[in-house]
Amino acid sequence: MYFLNTFSKSRLSWAILLAFIIFFEACALFFQHVMKLDPCVMCVYERVAMMGIAFAAILGMIAPKNNVIRWAGLAGWAYSSYQGLALAQEHVSYQFPEFPWSATCALDVNFPAWAPLNQWVPWFFEASGDCGKIVWQFFGLSMPQWLEIIFAANLVAVAIIVVAQILGTKKD
């Protein structure tokens, strides 16, 4: 725990988190613009959750030794991971519905009026795909199923780091 406590107080740890999120966002853009797989509304919302983790990582990188900033970064990471997991689970329910006639998602993204991201950056935030359609699989899992794994892994990682913050203050 001491190592994780110490490591979480380094810019490198937060930079690694940010690098993973940039990789995942780059994959999303590759799927959209190179493979021509149109993102659906849930895909766009999941991207926003990933961006929440990225912003938390940037916050943590600013002053990782400062308790307030580090804890704010951890809280943002945990919140965004939780929201992303909930979105991915909802998305999976559209692809594998218990009752097929009830599995529908919105046709258009619904951002707040003060932040119409789909109007500001349509190449990243505009949705035109079908949430229920499986357009890509890897090892038998669809994209939102992989996102469930990614967001759940982020939740586990942040939980371990939080425990290390609490228990890992002394070298054993």
SULZIDA-V200166 format. One record per residue. N is the residue number from 1. RES is the residue in three letters. PHI is phi in whole degrees, -180 to 180 (* if undefined). PSI is psi in degrees with one decimal (NA if undefined). D_CENTER is the distance of its C-alpha to the mean C-alpha in Angstrom with 2 decimals. Layout:
# SULZIDA-V200166
N_RES_PHI_PSI_D_CENTER / N_RES_PHI_PSI_D_CENTER
This chain:
# SULZIDA-V200166
1_MET_*_-33.7_25.11 / 2_TYR_-59_-43.7_26.97 / 3_PHE_-61_-46.5_25.31 / 4_LEU_-65_-37.2_21.74 / 5_ASN_-61_-47.9_22.96 / 6_THR_-67_-44.4_24.54 / 7_PHE_-62_-37.6_21.79 / 8_SER_-68_-13.1_19.21 / 9_LYS_-96_11.4_21.81 / 10_SER_-108_150.4_21.73 / 11_ARG_-66_-30.1_20.06 / 12_LEU_-59_-42.4_19.56 / 13_SER_-62_-43.4_17.11 / 14_TRP_-72_-33.3_14.83 / 15_ALA_-67_-37.4_15.54 / 16_ILE_-63_-44.5_14.53 / 17_LEU_-59_-46.9_11.05 / 18_LEU_-62_-40.3_10.96 / 19_ALA_-62_-42.0_12.59 / 20_PHE_-60_-43.7_10.14 / 21_ILE_-68_-39.9_7.34 / 22_ILE_-61_-40.2_10.37 / 23_PHE_-60_-47.5_11.37 / 24_PHE_-65_-39.9_8.49 / 25_GLU_-67_-37.7_8.96 / 26_ALA_-64_-38.2_12.62 / 27_CYS_-61_-43.9_12.58 / 28_ALA_-60_-43.1_11.46 / 29_LEU_-69_-34.6_14.29 / 30_PHE_-63_-47.7_16.58 / 31_PHE_-59_-41.1_16.26 / 32_GLN_-74_-51.5_16.98 / 33_HIS_-95_-23.3_19.67 / 34_VAL_-100_-49.3_21.27 / 35_MET_-83_-7.9_21.09 / 36_LYS_61_38.1_21.50 / 37_LEU_-96_109.0_19.06 / 38_ASP_-67_129.8_18.56 / 39_PRO_-75_145.5_15.16 / 40_CYS_-94_178.9_15.62 / 41_VAL_-58_-44.9_14.74 / 42_MET_-66_-37.1_12.00 / 43_CYS_-58_-44.6_10.54 / 44_VAL_-65_-43.6_10.75 / 45_TYR_-64_-37.0_9.23 / 46_GLU_-66_-35.2_6.07 / 47_ARG_-61_-41.2_6.37 / 48_VAL_-63_-40.2_7.10 / 49_ALA_-63_-41.0_4.29 / 50_MET_-61_-40.8_2.81 / 51_MET_-65_-32.5_6.47 / 52_GLY_-61_-41.3_6.83 / 53_ILE_-65_-40.7_5.91 / 54_ALA_-61_-44.5_8.19 / 55_PHE_-64_-37.6_10.68 / 56_ALA_-63_-40.2_10.86 / 57_ALA_-65_-41.7_11.64 / 58_ILE_-64_-42.0_14.15 / 59_LEU_-60_-46.9_15.62 / 60_GLY_-62_-32.9_16.12 / 61_MET_-71_-25.6_17.75 / 62_ILE_-60_-49.8_20.17 / 63_ALA_-152_74.1_22.14 / 64_PRO_-64_-18.9_20.77 / 65_LYS_-87_-12.3_24.21 / 66_ASN_-81_119.5_24.32 / 67_ASN_-57_-43.5_23.56 / 68_VAL_-65_-47.2_22.51 / 69_ILE_-68_-42.8_20.05 / 70_ARG_-62_-45.3_18.64 / 71_TRP_-66_-34.6_18.32 / 72_ALA_-65_-40.7_16.72 / 73_GLY_-63_-43.5_14.06 / 74_LEU_-64_-41.1_13.68 / 75_ALA_-65_-43.4_13.66 / 76_GLY_-64_-39.8_10.96 / 77_TRP_-63_-46.2_8.75 / 78_ALA_-65_-46.5_9.95 / 79_TYR_-62_-47.3_9.80 / 80_SER_-65_-37.7_6.26 / 81_SER_-66_-42.7_5.52 / 82_TYR_-63_-47.4_8.55 / 83_GLN_-63_-40.8_8.01 / 84_GLY_-62_-41.3_5.10 / 85_LEU_-63_-43.6_7.71 / 86_ALA_-62_-41.6_10.42 / 87_LEU_-64_-44.3_9.52 / 88_ALA_-64_-39.2_9.33 / 89_GLN_-65_-41.3_12.52 / 90_GLU_-64_-41.3_14.12 / 91_HIS_-62_-43.8_13.53 / 92_VAL_-61_-36.5_15.16 / 93_SER_-66_-25.4_17.92 / 94_TYR_-75_-32.0_18.74 / 95_GLN_-81_-30.8_19.18 / 96_PHE_-129_66.8_21.16 / 97_PRO_-73_144.7_22.81 / 98_GLU_-70_-39.4_25.34 / 99_PHE_-125_98.9_27.42 / 100_PRO_-53_-30.5_26.95 / 101_TRP_-73_-12.7_28.67 / 102_SER_-106_3.0_26.14 / 103_ALA_-94_88.9_22.93 / 104_THR_-137_148.2_22.13 / 105_CYS_-121_170.9_19.35 / 106_ALA_-62_155.0_20.03 / 107_LEU_-88_-26.2_21.39 / 108_ASP_-127_147.5_20.17 / 109_VAL_-69_152.6_17.16 / 110_ASN_-128_83.6_18.14 / 111_PHE_-92_156.3_17.12 / 112_PRO_-62_153.3_19.41 / 113_ALA_-59_-31.6_22.67 / 114_TRP_-80_-7.4_22.09 / 115_ALA_-146_67.4_18.92 / 116_PRO_-77_74.8_19.50 / 117_LEU_-57_-36.0_16.76 / 118_ASN_-67_-21.2_17.92 / 119_GLN_-88_-35.4_21.37 / 120_TRP_-73_-42.9_20.58 / 121_VAL_-135_70.4_18.45 / 122_PRO_-63_-30.0_19.18 / 123_TRP_-67_-12.6_18.51 / 124_PHE_-114_-34.0_14.75 / 125_PHE_-115_1.1_14.46 / 126_GLU_-89_138.4_17.41 / 127_ALA_-112_136.7_17.24 / 128_SER_-141_1.2_20.20 / 129_GLY_-89_175.0_19.24 / 130_ASP_-103_121.4_20.00 / 131_CYS_-59_-33.0_17.35 / 132_GLY_-86_-10.8_19.83 / 133_LYS_-87_129.5_20.75 / 134_ILE_-91_110.3_19.64 / 135_VAL_-105_-7.9_19.91 / 136_TRP_-158_141.0_18.64 / 137_GLN_-141_150.7_18.75 / 138_PHE_-140_123.4_18.58 / 139_PHE_53_36.8_20.60 / 140_GLY_79_4.2_21.05 / 141_LEU_-111_139.8_17.45 / 142_SER_-79_170.3_15.97 / 143_MET_-56_-49.0_12.72 / 144_PRO_-67_-26.4_11.16 / 145_GLN_-68_-38.9_12.82 / 146_TRP_-65_-37.5_11.20 / 147_LEU_-66_-33.6_7.69 / 148_GLU_-58_-45.6_9.36 / 149_ILE_-64_-45.1_10.47 / 150_ILE_-64_-47.3_7.49 / 151_PHE_-68_-38.4_5.79 / 152_ALA_-64_-41.1_9.53 / 153_ALA_-63_-37.8_10.31 / 154_ASN_-64_-40.3_8.15 / 155_LEU_-63_-43.0_10.04 / 156_VAL_-63_-45.0_13.17 / 157_ALA_-62_-46.3_12.93 / 158_VAL_-67_-34.7_12.61 / 159_ALA_-63_-42.5_15.35 / 160_ILE_-63_-42.0_17.51 / 161_ILE_-65_-39.1_17.26 / 162_VAL_-63_-44.8_18.21 / 163_VAL_-60_-40.4_21.08 / 164_ALA_-64_-32.1_22.10 / 165_GLN_-65_-36.1_22.32 / 166_ILE_-83_-44.7_24.69 / 167_LEU_-97_-19.9_26.69 / 168_GLY_-97_33.4_26.62 / 169_THR_-81_-19.5_28.75 / 170_LYS_-119_142.5_31.83 / 171_LYS_-76_128.3_32.42 / 172_ASP_-69_NA_33.69
